Amino acid sequence: MRTRAAVLTERVPNGPYTAAKALEVIEVDLEGPGPGEVLVQIEAAGLCHSDLSVVNGDRPRPLPMVLGHEAAGRVVEVGTAVDDLVPGQRVVCVFVPRCGTCEMCTTGRPALCPAAARSNQAGELPGGGLRWRALDGTPIHHHLGVSGFAEHVVVDRRSLIPVPDDIPPQTAALFGCAVMTGAGAVLNTAGVRPGESVVIYGLGGVGLAALLGAVVAGAWPIIAVDPVAEKRELALELGAAHAVHPDDAPDEIRRLTGSGADHTIEAVGSVHALKAAWDATRPGGNTVVVGLAHPDHQLEIPAALIVGQGRRLLGAYLGDSVPERDIPRFVSLWRAGRFPVERLQSASVPLSRINEALDELAAGTAIRQMILPGLDA
């Protein structure tokens, strides 16, 4: 079939992305679903810093590529061997298309599935090969098995979690990345318990989802750190006890917690922020790394503190979530009014204006912009 998609053909390191037209919205050819695959009409796709990292070259990926990895939509057609989804059903896309049989998948850590990592690194679907082609026949790669910045996509069945129809698509999309990554880091990786203190560095979609997770966990106090005043104000509305500028954070954290926080969550993707999070963690506490820093950047910490103070530095990819288990749990909390993830959406943007949205993201002012292909209709 023929559909429209936002294609990256050449990396743009510094922007501005609107002027450079980093992503070109064009008509492309999309093959129908093969065995174990599903054709989905995209209703909403969140613009995440991980997408920007591909555009600016921080995360090298094979090009050309249709970007987007946080998305929700409706099933249009299923391939053979897919008997548990039907056309019209709403689904959330998951950007780690786990195999389900490896050691990582069977021991509850599907985000670390090596088969998924290989297909994602190659820009292919798990079944092998590519389903996108430019009109001149040039093959186009998939982004993390999703490629949500398009009107239609073909994805592996294992990349989809069905959700109820009463969830608006903009909200449903957030469960696929921001919620599982941020809230999962708090609830799964850190295992925050009631009354424990939490500091969150970075208040984008992932950081604010971590804040919501800390509220659900009963953490206290919750301290939110970000240079943007509007983001700090929203953090207070969502349940943070305190929200501070990074320059003021060290003194405020010491004043509020004494020896440091029980848990710190780094959701910036910056080694500088990660070092600040480490320094703000008390002896015996957890520093959880959520943000993806540039692969060349190194963290330097005193090795003796890890043992001498019983400190833990924990990586959290996809929040150590099991999508089939955690998305229904988060949806139940949302339905109960305890998990207002819709507050994380900062704007609705048509596919045709995606480069403007990239500029907003790069400027650090956006929380979670939702790309809605239907707005162009």
C-alpha positions as CSV (number, residue, x, y, z in Angstrom):
1,M,0.0,0.0,0.0
2,R,1.0,3.6,-0.3
3,T,1.2,5.8,2.8
4,R,3.0,8.9,4.2
5,A,5.9,8.7,6.6
6,A,8.6,11.0,8.1
7,V,11.9,9.7,6.7
8,L,15.4,10.6,7.9
9,T,17.9,10.3,5.0
10,E,20.9,12.3,6.5
11,R,21.9,13.2,10.0
12,V,21.5,16.8,11.1
13,P,23.9,17.3,14.1
14,N,23.0,20.8,15.2
15,G,19.6,21.9,13.7
16,P,17.6,24.0,13.5
17,Y,15.6,21.1,12.2
18,T,12.8,23.1,10.6
19,A,15.3,25.0,8.5
20,A,17.2,21.8,7.6
21,K,14.0,19.8,7.0
22,A,15.6,17.0,8.8
23,L,12.7,14.6,8.4
24,E,11.0,14.6,5.0
25,V,7.3,13.7,5.0
26,I,6.8,11.7,1.8
27,E,4.7,9.0,0.3
28,V,6.3,5.6,0.6
29,D,5.4,2.0,-0.3
30,L,4.6,-0.3,2.5
31,E,4.4,-4.1,2.1
32,G,1.5,-5.9,3.7
33,P,2.0,-7.9,6.9
34,G,3.9,-11.2,6.7
35,P,3.6,-14.1,9.0
36,G,3.4,-13.0,12.6
37,E,3.1,-9.3,11.6
38,V,0.3,-6.7,11.8
39,L,-0.6,-3.6,9.8
40,V,-1.5,-0.7,12.1
41,Q,-3.0,2.7,11.3
42,I,-1.1,5.1,13.6
43,E,-3.3,7.4,15.6
44,A,-0.7,9.1,17.8
45,A,3.1,8.9,18.2
46,G,5.1,10.6,20.9
47,L,8.3,12.6,20.0
48,C,11.0,11.4,22.4
49,H,14.6,12.4,22.9
50,S,15.7,9.0,21.6
51,D,14.2,10.1,18.2
52,L,16.3,13.3,18.3
53,S,19.4,11.2,19.2
54,V,19.0,9.5,15.8
55,V,18.5,12.7,13.9
56,N,21.6,14.4,15.5
57,G,23.8,11.3,15.2
58,D,24.2,10.6,18.9
59,R,22.6,7.2,18.2
60,P,23.9,5.9,14.8
61,R,21.3,4.0,12.9
62,P,21.1,2.8,9.3
63,L,19.6,5.3,7.0
64,P,17.2,6.1,5.4
65,M,14.8,5.3,8.3
66,V,11.2,6.1,9.3
67,L,11.6,7.3,12.9
68,G,9.2,7.1,15.9
69,H,9.1,4.4,18.6
70,E,6.3,5.5,21.0
71,A,2.9,5.0,19.3
72,A,-0.6,3.8,19.4
73,G,-3.1,2.9,16.7
74,R,-5.7,0.5,15.4
75,V,-5.2,-2.8,13.7
76,V,-6.0,-2.8,10.0
77,E,-4.9,-6.3,8.9
78,V,-3.2,-9.3,10.5
79,G,-0.8,-11.7,8.9
80,T,-0.9,-15.4,9.1
81,A,-0.2,-16.9,12.6
82,V,-1.7,-13.9,14.3
83,D,-5.0,-15.1,15.9
84,D,-5.3,-12.9,18.9
85,L,-5.8,-9.5,17.3
86,V,-8.7,-8.3,15.1
87,P,-9.1,-5.3,12.8
88,G,-10.3,-2.2,14.6
89,Q,-8.6,-3.1,17.9
90,R,-6.5,-0.4,19.6
91,V,-2.9,-1.3,20.3
92,V,0.2,0.2,21.9
93,C,3.5,-0.3,20.2
94,V,6.5,-1.5,22.2
95,F,10.0,-0.7,20.9
96,V,11.7,-3.9,22.0
97,P,10.1,-6.7,19.9
98,R,11.3,-9.5,22.3
99,C,11.6,-13.1,21.1
100,G,9.9,-14.6,24.1
101,T,12.2,-17.6,24.4
102,C,15.7,-16.4,25.3
103,E,17.1,-16.3,28.8
104,M,16.4,-12.6,29.2
105,C,12.8,-13.0,28.0
106,T,12.1,-16.0,30.1
107,T,13.6,-14.6,33.3
108,G,11.5,-11.4,33.2
109,R,13.9,-9.0,31.5
110,P,12.5,-8.9,27.9
111,A,13.9,-5.4,27.3
112,L,17.3,-7.0,27.1
113,C,16.4,-9.6,24.5
114,P,19.5,-10.1,22.3
115,A,17.4,-11.0,19.2
116,A,15.4,-7.7,19.6
117,A,18.7,-5.8,20.0
118,R,20.1,-7.2,16.8
119,S,17.0,-6.5,14.7
120,N,16.7,-3.0,16.2
121,Q,20.3,-2.2,15.5
122,A,20.0,-3.4,11.9
123,G,16.8,-1.3,11.5
124,E,14.8,-4.5,10.5
125,L,11.8,-6.2,11.8
126,P,12.3,-9.4,13.8
127,G,11.2,-11.5,10.8
128,G,14.1,-10.1,8.8
129,G,14.3,-7.5,6.1
130,L,12.5,-4.3,5.5
131,R,8.8,-3.5,4.6
132,W,9.3,0.2,3.6
133,R,10.4,1.4,0.2
134,A,10.7,4.8,-1.4
135,L,8.7,5.3,-4.6
136,D,12.0,4.9,-6.5
137,G,12.5,1.4,-4.9
138,T,15.1,2.5,-2.3
139,P,14.7,0.3,0.9
140,I,13.9,2.3,4.1
141,H,14.8,1.0,7.6
142,H,12.5,0.6,10.6
143,H,13.1,2.4,13.9
144,L,13.1,0.1,16.9
145,G,10.6,-2.2,15.2
146,V,7.9,0.6,15.3
147,S,8.5,3.6,12.9
148,G,5.5,5.4,14.4
149,F,5.9,8.7,12.5
150,A,3.8,7.4,9.6
151,E,0.1,7.0,8.7
152,H,0.5,3.2,8.6
153,V,3.1,0.8,9.8
154,V,3.8,-3.0,9.7
155,V,5.1,-4.3,13.0
156,D,5.8,-7.7,14.6
157,R,2.9,-9.0,16.7
158,R,5.3,-9.1,19.6
159,S,5.7,-5.4,19.4
160,L,2.0,-4.8,20.2
161,I,0.0,-4.7,23.5
162,P,-3.8,-4.4,23.1
163,V,-5.5,-1.8,25.2
164,P,-9.2,-0.9,25.9
165,D,-10.9,1.5,23.5
166,D,-11.7,4.1,26.2
167,I,-8.1,5.2,26.3
168,P,-7.5,8.2,24.0
169,P,-4.8,7.4,21.5
170,Q,-2.5,10.3,22.7
171,T,-2.7,8.8,26.2
172,A,-2.3,5.2,25.0
173,A,0.9,6.0,23.1
174,L,2.6,7.3,26.3
175,F,2.4,3.8,27.8
176,G,4.7,2.5,25.1
177,C,7.8,4.4,26.1
178,A,7.5,7.3,28.6
179,V,5.4,5.4,31.2
180,M,7.2,2.1,31.0
181,T,10.6,3.7,31.1
182,G,10.0,6.4,33.7
183,A,7.5,4.7,36.1
184,G,9.2,1.4,35.5
185,A,12.5,2.8,36.7
186,V,10.9,3.7,40.0
187,L,8.7,0.7,40.6
188,N,10.7,-2.1,39.0
189,T,14.4,-1.1,39.0
190,A,14.6,1.0,42.2
191,G,11.7,-0.8,44.0
192,V,10.8,2.4,45.8
193,R,8.8,1.8,49.0
194,P,6.4,4.1,50.9
195,G,8.2,6.9,52.8
196,E,11.5,6.6,50.9
197,S,12.8,9.8,49.3
198,V,13.2,10.2,45.6
199,V,15.0,12.9,43.5
200,I,14.2,13.0,39.8
201,Y,16.6,14.8,37.4
202,G,14.9,15.9,34.1
203,L,11.2,16.6,33.7
204,G,10.5,15.6,30.2
205,G,8.0,12.8,29.5
206,V,10.1,10.1,31.0
207,G,11.1,12.1,34.1
208,L,7.5,13.1,34.8
209,A,6.4,9.5,34.3
210,A,9.0,8.6,37.0
211,L,7.4,11.2,39.2
212,L,4.0,9.7,38.8
213,G,5.5,6.3,39.6
214,A,7.1,7.7,42.8
215,V,3.7,9.2,43.8
216,V,2.0,5.8,43.3
217,A,4.8,4.1,45.3
218,G,4.1,6.5,48.3
219,A,7.6,8.1,48.2
220,W,8.3,11.1,50.4
221,P,9.7,13.6,49.8
222,I,9.8,13.7,46.0
223,I,12.1,16.3,44.7
224,A,12.0,17.3,41.0
225,V,15.0,19.0,39.3
226,D,14.9,20.8,36.0
227,P,16.0,24.2,34.6
228,V,12.6,25.0,33.0
229,A,10.3,26.8,35.4
230,E,7.1,25.5,33.7
231,K,8.2,21.9,34.0
232,R,8.9,22.4,37.7
233,E,5.4,23.9,38.2
234,L,3.8,20.9,36.5
235,A,5.9,18.6,38.7
236,L,4.5,20.2,41.8
237,E,0.9,19.8,40.4
238,L,1.6,16.1,39.8
239,G,2.8,15.4,43.3
240,A,6.3,16.6,43.9
241,A,6.9,18.0,47.3
242,H,9.7,20.3,46.0
243,A,10.9,21.4,42.5
244,V,14.2,23.1,42.1
245,H,16.6,24.5,39.5
246,P,19.7,22.3,39.0
247,D,21.9,25.1,40.4
248,D,20.0,25.0,43.7
249,A,19.5,21.3,43.9
250,P,22.6,20.2,45.9
251,D,21.9,22.5,48.8
252,E,18.1,21.8,48.7
253,I,18.5,18.1,48.6
254,R,20.9,18.1,51.6
255,R,18.5,20.4,53.5
256,L,15.4,18.2,52.8
257,T,17.0,14.7,53.1
258,G,20.1,15.2,55.3
259,S,22.5,12.6,53.9
260,G,21.0,12.4,50.5
261,A,18.0,10.7,48.8
262,D,17.1,7.0,49.1
263,H,16.7,6.9,45.3
264,T,17.8,9.3,42.5
265,I,16.5,9.0,38.9
266,E,18.5,10.5,36.1
267,A,16.2,11.1,33.1
268,V,18.3,13.7,31.2
269,G,20.8,11.6,29.2
270,S,23.7,13.7,30.4
271,V,26.8,12.6,32.3
272,H,26.7,15.9,34.2
273,A,23.2,15.2,35.4
274,L,24.2,11.6,36.2
275,K,27.1,12.7,38.4
276,A,24.7,15.1,40.2
277,A,22.3,12.3,40.8
278,W,25.1,10.1,42.1
279,D,26.3,12.9,44.5
280,A,22.7,13.3,45.7
281,T,22.3,9.7,46.7
282,R,22.7,8.7,50.4
283,P,24.9,5.8,51.5
284,G,23.0,2.6,50.8
285,G,20.9,4.3,48.2
286,N,20.2,3.7,44.5
287,T,21.2,5.9,41.6
288,V,19.1,4.8,38.6
289,V,20.2,5.7,35.1
290,V,17.3,6.2,32.6
291,G,18.6,8.8,30.2
292,L,20.8,7.6,27.3
293,A,24.0,9.7,27.3
294,H,26.2,10.0,24.2
295,P,28.0,6.6,23.9
296,D,31.5,8.3,24.0
297,H,30.8,10.0,27.3
298,Q,32.3,8.5,30.5
299,L,31.2,8.7,34.1
300,E,33.9,9.0,36.8
301,I,33.0,8.2,40.4
302,P,35.1,7.0,43.4
303,A,35.1,3.3,43.2
304,A,35.6,2.9,46.9
305,L,32.2,4.5,47.6
306,I,30.3,1.7,45.8
307,V,31.5,-0.8,48.4
308,G,32.3,1.4,51.4
309,Q,28.9,3.1,51.3
310,G,26.9,0.2,49.9
311,R,25.9,2.4,46.9
312,R,24.1,1.0,43.8
313,L,24.3,2.4,40.3
314,L,21.5,0.8,38.3
315,G,20.7,1.0,34.6
316,A,17.1,0.8,33.6
317,Y,16.3,0.1,30.0
318,L,12.5,0.4,29.4
319,G,12.2,0.6,33.1
320,D,12.9,-3.2,33.5
321,S,9.3,-3.5,32.4
322,V,7.5,-6.6,31.1
323,P,5.0,-4.9,28.7
324,E,2.3,-7.6,28.9
325,R,2.3,-7.3,32.7
326,D,3.0,-3.6,33.3
327,I,1.0,-1.8,30.6
328,P,-2.3,-3.3,31.9
329,R,-1.3,-2.3,35.5
330,F,-0.5,1.2,34.5
331,V,-3.8,1.4,32.5
332,S,-5.7,0.3,35.6
333,L,-4.0,3.0,37.7
334,W,-4.9,5.6,35.0
335,R,-8.5,4.4,34.9
336,A,-8.7,4.8,38.7
337,G,-7.5,8.4,38.5
338,R,-4.2,7.6,40.2
339,F,-1.9,7.9,37.2
340,P,-2.8,11.1,35.1
341,V,-0.4,10.4,32.3
342,E,-2.4,12.6,29.9
343,R,-0.9,15.6,31.8
344,L,2.4,14.7,30.1
345,Q,1.2,15.7,26.7
346,S,2.4,19.2,25.9
347,A,1.2,19.6,22.3
348,S,-0.6,17.9,19.4
349,V,1.3,18.3,16.1
350,P,0.4,17.1,12.5
351,L,2.9,14.9,10.8
352,S,3.7,17.7,8.3
353,R,5.1,19.9,11.2
354,I,7.3,17.3,12.7
355,N,10.5,19.3,12.1
356,E,9.1,22.2,14.1
357,A,8.4,19.7,16.9
358,L,12.0,18.5,16.7
359,D,13.1,22.1,17.3
360,E,10.9,22.4,20.4
361,L,12.3,19.2,21.7
362,A,15.9,20.2,21.1
363,A,15.3,23.5,22.9
364,G,14.3,21.6,26.0
365,T,10.9,23.4,26.4
366,A,8.6,20.5,25.3
367,I,7.5,17.7,27.6
368,R,5.8,15.2,25.2
369,Q,4.6,16.3,21.8
370,M,2.2,14.0,20.1
371,I,2.4,13.6,16.4
372,L,-1.1,13.0,15.0
373,P,-1.1,11.9,11.4
374,G,-4.8,12.4,11.2
375,L,-4.4,16.2,11.8
376,D,-3.1,16.6,8.2
377,A,-6.3,15.1,6.7
